[in-house]
């Protein structure tokens, strides 16, 4: 595993974000998905994408934040990329 993984935030829409994570990033040790943002699924913000689904690279799961937190998330995590799903 690389020491310096590219930090990614996935902006989501109705589950497509989780699908894209599972197909593109779940087992990719060159990137680290630091957060999801959500707007379309009620009451999902504040939860986590579970570790059981996220895979071995994410033993604590991945936090889900409201989309309104995006700019703060970029600064806090020093995100390299934001991906819209």
N, C-alpha and C positions, 0 to 999 in steps of 0.2 A: 504494500500500500504506500502511496506517495505521502510525504510529510505535508505538502502544501496542496490541498485539494481546492479546486475552484468552488467558491461559495455561491449557491444558487437559491433564489426565492422563486417559488412557483405560485403565480396568481391563478386562482382557479375558477372554474365554472361548472357547477353541477356534476362533479365526479370525473370530468375529463382530466382534471389536474392529477388525480390519483392514478388514473389509467396511464397517463403519460409518465408519471413517476415510475410506475411499475415496469413499463416497457423500455424506458430510456435511462433511468438513473439508479434504480434499486440496487443493482450489482456493480455499478460503475465506481471504482475506487479512485477515479480521477476527479470526481465532483463530490460535493457535500451539499445536499439540500438542507438548508438551515431553517426554512419555514415555508408553510403554505399560507396564502391569504384566501379568504372566502367571502362571497357576498350572496350567493344564490341559495344556499342550504340554510334554513333557519336554525339558529342556536348551535351552529358548529364551531364558531369562534370560541377560543378558550379551551378547546379540546386538543387531542393529539391524534395524529395518524398513528395507529398502534404499532408497537415494535414487532408484533407477530406478522404484520403485513408489510412493514417497512424493510425487514430483512436484517441480516447480521451486521451491516454497516451502521445501523441505527438502533442500537439496543435500548434506547430510551424513547423511541418513537420520534415523530417530527411534530412540533407545535403548529397549530392552526390559529391564525390571527385574523382580525377583521381587516379588510382591504384598506380601511382608513389609516391603519398603522404602517402602511408600506414604506413611507419615507423614513420613519424611525427605524424600521427593521433593516433597511439598507445601511443606515449609519451604524446601528448597533452591531450588526454582523459583518460590516465591511463587505457587503455582497458584491461579487464580481459581475453577476448577471441576474436579471429578472426575466422569467419566462412566462408568457401568457398562454394558458391552456384553455 
